[in-house]
């Protein structure tokens, strides 16, 4: 358990200090905004959808380490995936954090968030970018809120 905790801390700190895909892709075709008023996290997810795949993805915003790291890891995990596979990964990630779902191989590095479910207020931080991505893919023009 201490190894998982150490991996969690190392991964979160790394992705918070140097978030991957922290940018707006030039070819973005959709985007959505997310806000977690309880923690102050704000994120905008930009996606370049081509056909049925996420050709490119980026995010911008500010927030706590968990929120930033989750958005960073999310962009790495879904870039190049089909929309269907992205939504399936969303469901697995959300289940992991909310109901103690299994840590599947598909989650990869996202598995480090398994311990977050023990802190309900932090679950909203970890899932904000994911809900925002889903809203962008649904083409909804509303701000995602996690309150």
Contact map, one row per residue, 1 for C-alpha under 8 A:
111110000000000000000000000000000000000000000000000000000000000000000000000000000000000000000000000000000000000000000000000000000000000000000000000
111111000000000000000000000000000000000000000000000000000000000000000000000000000000000000000000000000000000000000000000000000000000000000000000000
111111100000000000000000000000000000000000000000000000000000000000000000000000000000000000000000000000000000000000000000000000000000000000000000000
111111110000000000000000000000000000000000000000000000000000000000000000000000000000000000000000000000000000000100000000000000000000000000000000000
111111111000000000000000000000000000000000000000000000000000000000000000000000000000000000000000000000000000000100000000000000000000000000000000000
011111111100000000000000000000000000000000000000000000000000000000000000000000000000000000000000000000000000000000000000000000000000000000000000000
001111111110000000000000000000000000000000000000000000000000000000000000000000000000000000000000000000000000000100000000000000000000000000000000000
000111111111000000000000000000000000000000000000000000000000000000000000000000000000000000000000000000000000000110000000000000000000000000000000000
000011111111100000000000000000000000000000000000000000000000000000000000000000000000000000000000000000000000000000000000000000000000000000000000000
000001111111110000000000000000000000000000000000000000000000000000000000000000000000000000000000000000000000000000000000000000000000000000000000000
000000111111111000000000000000000000000000000000000000000000000000001000000000000000000000000000000000000000000100000000000000000000000000000000000
000000011111111100000000000000000000000000000000000000000000000011001100000000000000000000000000000000000000000000000000000000000000000000000000000
000000001111111110000000000000000000000000000000000000000000000010001000000000000000000000000000000000000000000000000000000000000000000000000000000
000000000111111111100000000000000000000000000000000000000000000000001000000000000000000000000000000000000000000000000000000000000000000000000000000
000000000011111111110000000000000000000000000000000000000000000000011001100000000000000000000000000000000000000000000000000000000000000000000000000
000000000001111111100000000000000000000000000000000000000000000011011001000000000000000000000000000000000000000000000000000000000000000000000000000
000000000000111111100000000000000000000000000000000000000000000000000000000000000000000000000000000000000000000000000000000000000000000000000000000
000000000000011111110000000000000000000000000000000000000000000000000000000000000000000000000000000000000000000000000000000000000000000000000000000
000000000000011111111100000000000000000000000000000000000000000000011001000000000000000000000000000000000000000000000000000000000000000000000000000
000000000000001001111100000000000000000000000000000000000000000000000001101100000000000000000000000000000000000000000000000000000000000000000000000
000000000000000000111110000000000000000000000000000000001110000000000001001100000000000000000000000000000000000000000000000000000000000000000000000
000000000000000000111111000000000000000000000000000000000111000000000001000000000000000000000000000000000000000000000000000000000000000000000000000
000000000000000000001111100000000000000000000000000000000111000000000000000000000000000000000000000000000000000000000000000000000000000000000000000
000000000000000000000111110100000000000000000100000000001111000000000000000000000000000000000000000000000000000000000000000000000000000000000000000
000000000000000000000011111100000000000000000111000000011100000000000000000000000000000000000000000000000000000000000000000000000000000000000000000
000000000000000000000001111100000000000000000000000000000000000000000000000000000000000000000000000000000000000000000000000000000000000000000000000
000000000000000000000000111110000000000000000001000000010000000000000000000000000000000000000000000000000000000000000000000000000000000000000000000
000000000000000000000001111111100000000000000111100000011000000000000000000000000000000000000000000000000000000000000000000000000000000000000000000
000000000000000000000000001111100000000000000111100000000000000000000000000000000000000000000000000000000000000000000000000000000000000000000000000
000000000000000000000000000111110000000000000111100000000000000000000000000000000000000000000000000000000000000000000000000000000000000110100000000
000000000000000000000000000111111000000000011110000000000000000000000000000000000000000000000000000000000000000000000000000000000000100110100000000
000000000000000000000000000001111100000000011100000000000000000000000000000000000000000000000000000000000000000000000000000000000001101100011111000
000000000000000000000000000000111110000001111000000000000000000000000000000000000000000000000000000000000000000000000000000000000001000000000111000
000000000000000000000000000000011111000011110000000000000000000000000000000000000000000000000000000000000000000000000000000000011011000000000011100
000000000000000000000000000000001111100111100000000000000000000000000000000000000000000000000000000000000000000000000000000000010000000000000011110
000000000000000000000000000000000111111111000000000000000000000000000000000000000000000000000000000000000000000000000000000110010000000000000000111
000000000000000000000000000000000011111110000000000000000000000000000000000000000000000000000000000000000000000000000000000000000000000000000000111
000000000000000000000000000000000001111100000000000000000000000000000000000000000000000000000000000000000000000000000000000000000000000000000000001
000000000000000000000000000000000001111110000000000000000000001100000000000000000000000000000000000000000000000000000000000010000000000000000000000
000000000000000000000000000000000011111111000000000000000000001100000000000000000000000000000000000000000000000000000000000000000000000000000000000
000000000000000000000000000000000111101111100000000000000000111100100000000000000000000000000000000000000000000000000000000010000000000000000000000
000000000000000000000000000000001111000111110000000000000000111000000000000000000000000000000000000000000000000000000000000000000000000000000000000
000000000000000000000000000000001110000011111000000000000011111000000000000000000000000000000000000000000000000000000000000000011001000000000000000
000000000000000000000000000000111100000001111100000000000011100000000000000000000000000000000000000000000000000000000000000000001001000000000000000
000000000000000000000000000000111000000000111110000000001111000000000000000000000000000000000000000000000000000000000000000000001001100100000000000
000000000000000000000001100111110000000000011111000000001110000000000000000000000000000000000000000000000000000000000000000000000000100100000000000
000000000000000000000000100111100000000000001111100001111100000000000000000000000000000000000000000000000000000000000000000000000000100110000000000
000000000000000000000000101111000000000000000111110001111000000000000000000000000000000000000000000000000000000000000000000000000000000000000000000
000000000000000000000000000111000000000000000011111111110000000000000000000000000000000000000000000000000000000000000000000000000000000000000000000
000000000000000000000000000000000000000000000001111111100000000000000000000000000000000000000000000000000000000000000000000000000000000000000000000
000000000000000000000000000000000000000000000000111110000000000000000000000000000000000000000000000000000000000000000000000000000000000000000000000
000000000000000000000000000000000000000000000000111111000000000000000000000000000110000000000000000000000000000000000000000000000000000000000000000
000000000000000000000000000000000000000000000000111111100000000000000000000000011110000000000000000000000000000000000000000000000000000000000000000
000000000000000000000000000000000000000000000011110111111000000000000000000001111110000000000000000000000000000000000000000000000000000000000000000
000000000000000000000000000000000000000000000011110011111000000000000000000000111000000000000000000000000000000000000000000000000000000000000000000
000000000000000000000000101100000000000000000011100001111100000000000000000000110000000000000000000000000000000000000000000000000000000000000000000
000000000000000000001001100100000000000000001111000001111110000000000000001000100000000000000000000000000000000000000000000000000000000000000000000
000000000000000000001111100000000000000000001110000000011111000000000000001000000000000000000000000000000000000000000000000000000000000000000000000
000000000000000000001111000000000000000000111100000000001111100000000011001000000000000000000000000000000000000000000000000000000000000000000000000
000000000000000000000111000000000000000000111000000000000111110000000000000000000000000000000000000000000000000000000000000000000000000000000000000
000000000000000000000000000000000000000011110000000000000011111000000000000000000000000000000000000000000000000000000000000000000000000000000000000
000000000000000000000000000000000000000011100000000000000001111100010000000000000000000000000000000000000000000000000000000000000000000000000000000
000000000000000000000000000000000000001111100000000000000000111111110000000000000000000000000000000000000000000000000000000000000000000000000000000
000000000000000000000000000000000000001110000000000000000000011111110000000000000000000000000000000000000000000000000000000010000000000000000000000
000000000001100100000000000000000000000000000000000000000000001111111000000000000000000000000000000000000000000000000000000000000000000000000000000
000000000001000100000000000000000000000000000000000000000000001111111100000000000000000000000000000000000000000000000000010011000000000000000000000
000000000000000000000000000000000000000010000000000000000000001111111110000000000000000000000000000000000000000000000000000011111000000000000000000
000000000000001100100000000000000000000000000000000000000000011111111111000000000000000000000000000000000000000000000000000000000000000000000000000
000000000011111100100000000000000000000000000000000000000000000011111111100000000000000000000000000000000000000000000000000000000000000000000000000
000000000001000000000000000000000000000000000000000000000000000001111111110000000000000000000000000000000000010000000000000001101000000000000000000
000000000000000000000000000000000000000000000000000000000010000000111111111000000000000000000000000000000000000000000000000001001100000000000000000
000000000000001100111100000000000000000000000000000000000010000000011111111100000000000000000000000000000000000000000000000000000000000000000000000
000000000000001000010000000000000000000000000000000000000000000000001111111110000000000000000000000000000000110000000000000000000000000000000000000
000000000000000000000000000000000000000000000000000000000000000000000111111111000000000000000000000000000000010000000000000000001100000000000000000
000000000000000000011000000000000000000000000000000000001110000000000011111111100000000000000000000000000000000000000000000000000000000000000000000
000000000000000000011000000000000000000000000000000000000000000000000001111111100000000000000000000000000000000000000000000000000000000000000000000
000000000000000000000000000000000000000000000000000000000000000000000000111111100000000000000000000000000010000000000000000000000000000000000000000
000000000000000000000000000000000000000000000000000001000000000000000000011111111000010000000000000000000000000000000000000000000000000000000000000
000000000000000000000000000000000000000000000000000001111000000000000000001111111000000000000000000000000000000000000000000000000000000000000000000
000000000000000000000000000000000000000000000000000011110000000000000000000001111100000000000000000000000000000000000000000000000000000000000000000
000000000000000000000000000000000000000000000000000011100000000000000000000001111110110000000000000000000000000000000000000000000000000000000000000
000000000000000000000000000000000000000000000000000111000000000000000000000000011111110000000000000000000000000000000000000000000000000000000000000
000000000000000000000000000000000000000000000000000111000000000000000000000000001111111000000000000000000000000000000000000000000000000010000000000
000000000000000000000000000000000000000000000000000000000000000000000000000000000111111100000000000000000000000000000000000000000000000000000000000
000000000000000000000000000000000000000000000000000000000000000000000000000000001111111110000000000000000000000000000000000000000000000000000000000
000000000000000000000000000000000000000000000000000000000000000000000000000001001111111111000000000000000000000000000000000000000000000000000000000
000000000000000000000000000000000000000000000000000000000000000000000000000000000011111111100000000000000000000000000000000000000000010000000000000
000000000000000000000000000000000000000000000000000000000000000000000000000000000001111111110000000000000000000000000000000000000000000000000000000
000000000000000000000000000000000000000000000000000000000000000000000000000000000000111111111000000000000110000000000000000000000000000000000000000
000000000000000000000000000000000000000000000000000000000000000000000000000000000000011111111100000000000000000000000000000000000100000000000000000
000000000000000000000000000000000000000000000000000000000000000000000000000000000000001111111110000000000000000000000000000000000000000000000000000
000000000000000000000000000000000000000000000000000000000000000000000000000000000000000111111111000011010010000000000000000000000000000000000000000
000000000000000000000000000000000000000000000000000000000000000000000000000000000000000011111111100000000010010000000000000000000000000000000000000
000000000000000000000000000000000000000000000000000000000000000000000000000000000000000001111111110000000000000000000000000000100000000000000000000
000000000000000000000000000000000000000000000000000000000000000000000000000000000000000000111111111111000000000000000000000000000000000000000000000
000000000000000000000000000000000000000000000000000000000000000000000000000000000000000000011111111111100000000001001000000000000000000000000000000
000000000000000000000000000000000000000000000000000000000000000000000000000000000000000000001111111110000000000011111000001000000000000000000000000
000000000000000000000000000000000000000000000000000000000000000000000000000000000000000000000111111110000000000000001000001000000000000000000000000
000000000000000000000000000000000000000000000000000000000000000000000000000000000000000000000011111110000000000000001000000000000000000000000000000
000000000000000000000000000000000000000000000000000000000000000000000000000000000000000000000011111111000000000001001000000000000000000000000000000
000000000000000000000000000000000000000000000000000000000000000000000000000000000000000000010011111111100000000000000000000000000000000000000000000
000000000000000000000000000000000000000000000000000000000000000000000000000000000000000000010011000111110000000000000000000000000000000000000000000
000000000000000000000000000000000000000000000000000000000000000000000000000000000000000000000001000011111010001001000000000000000000000000000000000
000000000000000000000000000000000000000000000000000000000000000000000000000000000000000000010000000001111111001000000000000000000000000000000000000
000000000000000000000000000000000000000000000000000000000000000000000000000000000000000000000000000000111111000000000000000000000000000000000000000
000000000000000000000000000000000000000000000000000000000000000000000000000000000000000010000000000000011111000000000000000000000000000000000000000
000000000000000000000000000000000000000000000000000000000000000000000000000010000000000010011000000000111111111000000000000000000000000000000000000
000000000000000000000000000000000000000000000000000000000000000000000000000000000000000000000000000000011111111000000000000000000000000000000000000
000000000000000000000000000000000000000000000000000000000000000000000000100000000000000000000000000000000011111100000000000000000000000000000000000
000000000000000000000000000000000000000000000000000000000000000000000100110000000000000000001000000000000011111110000000000000000000000000000000000
000000000000000000000000000000000000000000000000000000000000000000000000000000000000000000000000000000110011111111000000000000000000000000000000000
000110110010000000000000000000000000000000000000000000000000000000000000000000000000000000000000000000000000111111100000000000000000000000000000000
000000010000000000000000000000000000000000000000000000000000000000000000000000000000000000000000100000000000011111111000000001000000000000000000000
000000000000000000000000000000000000000000000000000000000000000000000000000000000000000000000001100100100000001111111000000000000000000000000000000
000000000000000000000000000000000000000000000000000000000000000000000000000000000000000000000000100000000000000111111110000000000000000000000000000
000000000000000000000000000000000000000000000000000000000000000000000000000000000000000000000000100000000000000011111111011001000000000000000000000
000000000000000000000000000000000000000000000000000000000000000000000000000000000000000000000001111100000000000011111111011000000000000000000000000
000000000000000000000000000000000000000000000000000000000000000000000000000000000000000000000000000000000000000000111111000000000000000000000000000
000000000000000000000000000000000000000000000000000000000000000000000000000000000000000000000000000000000000000000111111111000000000000000000000000
000000000000000000000000000000000000000000000000000000000000000000000000000000000000000000000000000000000000000000011111111100000000000000000000000
000000000000000000000000000000000000000000000000000000000000000000000000000000000000000000000000000000000000000000000011111110000000000000000000000
000000000000000000000000000000000000000000000000000000000000000001000000000000000000000000000000000000000000000000011011111111000000000000000000000
000000000000000000000000000000000000000000000000000000000000000000000000000000000000000000000000110000000000000000011011111111100000000000000000000
000000000000000000000000000000000001000000000000000000000000000000000000000000000000000000000000000000000000000000000001111111110000000000000000010
000000000000000000000000000000000001001010000000000000000000000101100000000000000000000000000000000000000000000000000000111111110000000000000000000
000000000000000000000000000000000000000000000000000000000000000001100110000000000000000000000000000000000000000010010000011111111000000000000000000
000000000000000000000000000000000000000000000000000000000000000000100100000000000000000000000100000000000000000000000000001111111110000000000000000
000000000000000000000000000000000111000000100000000000000000000000100000000000000000000000000000000000000000000000000000000111111111000000000001110
000000000000000000000000000000000100000000111000000000000000000000100110010000000000000000000000000000000000000000000000000001111111100000000000000
000000000000000000000000000000000000000000000000000000000000000000000010010000000000000001000000000000000000000000000000000000111111110000000000000
000000000000000000000000000000000100000000000000000000000000000000000000000000000000000000000000000000000000000000000000000000111111111000000001000
000000000000000000000000000000011100000000111000000000000000000000000000000000000000000000000000000000000000000000000000000000011111111100000011000
000000000000000000000000000000110000000000001110000000000000000000000000000000000000000000000000000000000000000000000000000000001111111110000000000
000000000000000000000000000000000000000000000000000000000000000000000000000000000000001000000000000000000000000000000000000000000111111111000000000
000000000000000000000000000000010000000000000000000000000000000000000000000000000000000000000000000000000000000000000000000000000011111111111101000
000000000000000000000000000001110000000000001110000000000000000000000000000000000000000000000000000000000000000000000000000000000001111111111000000
000000000000000000000000000001100000000000000010000000000000000000000000000000000010000000000000000000000000000000000000000000000000111111110000000
000000000000000000000000000000000000000000000000000000000000000000000000000000000000000000000000000000000000000000000000000000000000011111110000000
000000000000000000000000000001100000000000000000000000000000000000000000000000000000000000000000000000000000000000000000000000000000001111111000000
000000000000000000000000000000010000000000000000000000000000000000000000000000000000000000000000000000000000000000000000000000000000001111111100000
000000000000000000000000000000010000000000000000000000000000000000000000000000000000000000000000000000000000000000000000000000000000001100111110000
000000000000000000000000000000011000000000000000000000000000000000000000000000000000000000000000000000000000000000000000000000000000001000011111000
000000000000000000000000000000011110000000000000000000000000000000000000000000000000000000000000000000000000000000000000000000000001000000001111100
000000000000000000000000000000011110000000000000000000000000000000000000000000000000000000000000000000000000000000000000000000010011001000000111110
000000000000000000000000000000000111100000000000000000000000000000000000000000000000000000000000000000000000000000000000000000010000000000000011111
000000000000000000000000000000000011100000000000000000000000000000000000000000000000000000000000000000000000000000000000000100010000000000000001111
000000000000000000000000000000000001110000000000000000000000000000000000000000000000000000000000000000000000000000000000000000000000000000000000111
